[in-house]
């Protein structure tokens, strides 16, 4: 039985995308959000 909670269990992908976009706009750095295996979420 897997009792792990993932980021997408807690937040909708659209919200994560907005967070990533805001971070990039504020800092001027490109960003990406990945899951625990390194697969892009946004």
Backbone as CSV, one residue per row, in Angstrom:
resi,resn,N_x,N_y,N_z,CA_x,CA_y,CA_z,C_x,C_y,C_z
1,UNK,0.848,-1.189,0.000,0.000,0.000,0.000,0.888,1.245,0.000
2,UNK,0.593,2.185,-0.872,1.369,3.409,-0.997,0.678,4.528,-0.222
3,UNK,1.311,5.011,0.825,0.748,6.082,1.640,1.376,7.437,1.340
4,UNK,2.109,7.541,0.240,2.757,8.794,-0.109,1.753,9.777,-0.694
5,UNK,1.905,11.039,-0.322,1.085,12.116,-0.876,1.956,12.882,-1.861
6,UNK,1.455,13.083,-3.064,2.221,13.803,-4.078,1.777,15.266,-4.142
7,UNK,2.580,16.065,-4.798,2.276,17.488,-4.950,0.943,17.702,-5.661
8,UNK,0.674,16.872,-6.664,-0.576,17.024,-7.404,-1.779,16.469,-6.633
9,UNK,-1.546,15.750,-5.543,-2.638,15.380,-4.640,-3.091,16.594,-3.848
10,UNK,-2.169,17.518,-3.617,-2.455,18.692,-2.789,-2.871,19.917,-3.594
11,UNK,-2.328,20.051,-4.808,-2.565,21.241,-5.624,-2.954,20.838,-7.038
12,UNK,-3.864,21.577,-7.638,-4.218,21.367,-9.043,-3.060,21.828,-9.920
13,UNK,-2.899,21.175,-11.058,-1.811,21.505,-11.972,-1.883,22.968,-12.403
14,UNK,-3.087,23.481,-12.597,-3.247,24.884,-13.008,-2.681,25.834,-11.948
15,UNK,-2.871,25.515,-10.671,-2.332,26.348,-9.601,-0.803,26.282,-9.587
16,UNK,-0.261,25.101,-9.789,1.187,24.947,-9.847,1.764,25.731,-11.023
17,UNK,1.051,25.729,-12.154,1.512,26.487,-13.318,1.530,27.974,-13.012
18,UNK,0.500,28.473,-12.347,0.467,29.899,-11.977,1.613,30.241,-11.025
19,UNK,1.903,29.360,-10.080,3.012,29.570,-9.144,4.340,29.617,-9.899
20,UNK,4.520,28.672,-10.800,5.744,28.641,-11.598,5.882,29.904,-12.450
21,UNK,4.807,30.312,-13.108,4.841,31.514,-13.947,5.159,32.757,-13.120
22,UNK,4.560,32.865,-11.944,4.807,34.020,-11.074,6.251,34.043,-10.597
23,UNK,6.770,32.884,-10.222,8.173,32.795,-9.801,9.098,33.255,-10.921
24,UNK,8.862,32.755,-12.128,9.713,33.104,-13.266,9.635,34.597,-13.582
25,UNK,8.441,35.144,-13.530,8.267,36.573,-13.811,8.969,37.432,-12.760
26,UNK,8.860,37.037,-11.491,9.441,37.808,-10.401,10.969,37.737,-10.402
27,UNK,11.527,36.568,-10.691,12.974,36.383,-10.585,13.719,36.517,-11.896
28,UNK,13.008,36.352,-13.016,13.666,36.364,-14.310,14.324,35.034,-14.647
29,UNK,14.061,34.011,-13.849,14.621,32.677,-14.083,13.555,31.745,-14.643
30,UNK,13.971,30.890,-15.556,13.070,29.847,-16.042,12.906,28.813,-14.933
31,UNK,11.746,28.197,-14.862,11.491,27.210,-13.819,10.605,26.110,-14.367
32,UNK,10.662,24.984,-13.704,9.785,23.866,-14.028,9.502,23.125,-12.724
33,UNK,8.309,22.601,-12.594,7.951,21.811,-11.434,7.854,20.365,-11.884
34,UNK,8.560,19.473,-11.163,8.559,18.059,-11.502,8.004,17.232,-10.350
35,UNK,7.641,16.006,-10.663,7.218,15.087,-9.609,8.459,14.439,-8.986
36,UNK,8.274,13.527,-8.064,9.379,12.899,-7.350,10.310,12.117,-8.277
37,UNK,9.811,11.678,-9.419,10.639,10.938,-10.373,11.298,11.848,-11.397
38,UNK,11.057,13.140,-11.315,11.651,14.086,-12.251,10.837,14.323,-13.498
39,UNK,9.625,13.818,-13.540,8.741,14.016,-14.686,8.069,15.379,-14.559
40,UNK,8.135,16.229,-15.587,7.517,17.550,-15.509,6.015,17.488,-15.193
41,UNK,5.594,18.346,-14.275,4.181,18.485,-13.933,3.617,19.702,-14.639
42,UNK,4.435,20.737,-14.758,3.994,21.971,-15.420,4.794,22.191,-16.681
